[in-house]
Amino acid sequence: MANKYYITTPIYYPSGNWHIGHCYTTVICDALARFHKMKGEDVYFLTGTDEHGQKVEKEALKRGITPLEFVDPLVAELKDMWRLLDVGYDRFIRTTDEDHVKCVQHIYQKLYESGDIYKAEYEGYYCTPCEAFWTESQLKDGKCPDCGREVTRQKEESYFFRLSKYAPRILKLYENDPRFLQPTSRVNEMVNNFLKAGLQDLSVSRTTVKWGIPLPFDQKHTAYVWIDALSNYISALGYGTEKDELFKKYWPAQLHLVGKEIVRFHAIIWPAILMALGEKLPEQIYGHGWLLIGGEKLSKSKQNARPELTDPYELVKRYGADAVRYYLLREIPFGSDGEYTTERFLLRVNADLANDLGNLVSRTQAMIGQNFGGKVPPQGAEEAADAELVSMCGQLFERMDADMGALNVPDALSEIFALVSRANKYIDETTPWLLAKDPAKKERLGTVLYNLAEVCRICAVALKPFLTLAPAKILKSFSCDENAGFDAMKFGLLKEGADVEKLPPVFPRIDIKKELTEVEKMVKRPSVSAHPERSEGSPQTKSEIAIDDFSKIELKIGEVIACEKVEKSDKLLHETVKIGDEVRSVVSGIAKFYSPEEMVGKKVVVVTNLKPVKLRGVLSEGMILCAEDENGLSLISPEKFVESGAIVK
Ligand code: MSP
């Protein structure tokens, strides 16, 4: 039976203003999940949102809406962000989901009945933004020791969880199983900052917060948000219900990957709860470092997340999802913090993707085109100069596997790019352009190009867990199966005579100086919003129309089911759009802002009663609506899920 691999991200606070720091945990989990899937393992990848608590309650109240009305669009935005970055989770759990609520109530009931939850009076300090309780001695200068903000003194009736009882078992756990909490520095933090002094019982219910899960045995109280949130890792699998097949199959988790600031909850409270429930513990908790700006955590509350520089939508729009994923996975030594700057981002993407990988692919394809009519040449006899390259190909999977097993994603990528660099050096050593001049060396030229094509193919397979667009393009261009698994990383599988297509640059080179000036200009422009479609710029004013005039326009929601560039046009895309039961051909001038791949799956607003026209010879039976500002075009999409064919009015 295949090994199973259950991996989770933390569930996100629906705070909006998503920045690239938010993407870090989830993109890494996605790469790990894809890697294990490609190894043939039975993977379950969980992410979601953490929606209850005082923060949301207050924000909703301020706006005069219900907490659910407040969080729904933010959850939709988050899902949109994962779609944008090609994050392929198996379930997106919301703590407002009915099955989760029932599971949390089941957990409280069980712990209450076993005596691990009891009623007492709570007195202490509460930090609302962190949703965390502190004792007086834990405060730093009277403020929250985590975020440095004001805390409020609170005294109220509360239920407590007997956390103190589990402290010795947790200490033993760290001692006996060093893999449980990684990197090791986090163990020292937990022991020195919390466990050494002994743990106090934890207040796990509130009477003052209404936006939470009511306790089954005392409806006046709602569940403490961290118990509510941590339970998602098992509620998502049906724990405590009759439909618990997933729980039986996937629990315990192989990995909870979390940011270092929330290790405390995962490595102390969560195992204690599981111990009290009599359930197995996750195999590993890994506390990763942060993306920093100016030495501080990139964070919405610290206001250092300038949308022009850090908004994933902007970054993907400008540089593509693969570039953003690559930066996140490669740049920061795993477990450490790393400073984020646009320049570092651009340097990394340019050096590795555009120069090293892009060059290798385009030089190889160009030379095969020029010398072998665009067909893979015969492999020929191996010479001494080929040995190192061929042997690196043979070792690549094993090396990556070891790095990924140690969760060292950046090093796994370095292995791949070491091979890419070696292949570029091999070009300089074997000088195929000179071989091409001598007809007697045609066979040798074929071998050199075969070897280079093999490196391109093997690297494309190896890159599949990390990048989601370029590997398929590269594989297709060498007539290889884009669904290939790791067994395809064996050297020599490329078929002689297969068609090789010369791709346009997979990663266009960025003129860093020019780009930095552009970005600088954007930052200086104060009115630029991260989401042009939501900006309040001054719209062009047109003369008034009556409602009857407006109602002449038929607008419907369509889903783009296929999309390609219109030949010989750098502006036009040709979309196939499903509108209810109908399928239409639509041409739109958005190619500079959206790639065809990005368009597929998008829900858009279509003007459906426009007279059909032909643009560059392609029939257009409608118009897709976009907003425009100085940054360009942005598609208008429904903010919640709606069926294609829905009327827009
Ligand atoms: N809701 C809690 C988690 C509950 S899990 C049972 C939470 N949510 S969060 O939205 O604040 O954070 C989600 C993830 O984003 C965390 O892993 C956090 O560390 C990560 N990041 C947010 N900002 C970050 C950086 N600047 N850098 C790297 N990751 C950071 O915590």
Residues whose N, C-alpha, C, O or C-beta is under 5 A from the ligand:
A	BS01	MSP	P10 I11 Y12 Y13 G21 H22 Y24 T25 D50 A229 L230 V258 G259 K260 I262 G289 W290 L291 K297 L298 S299
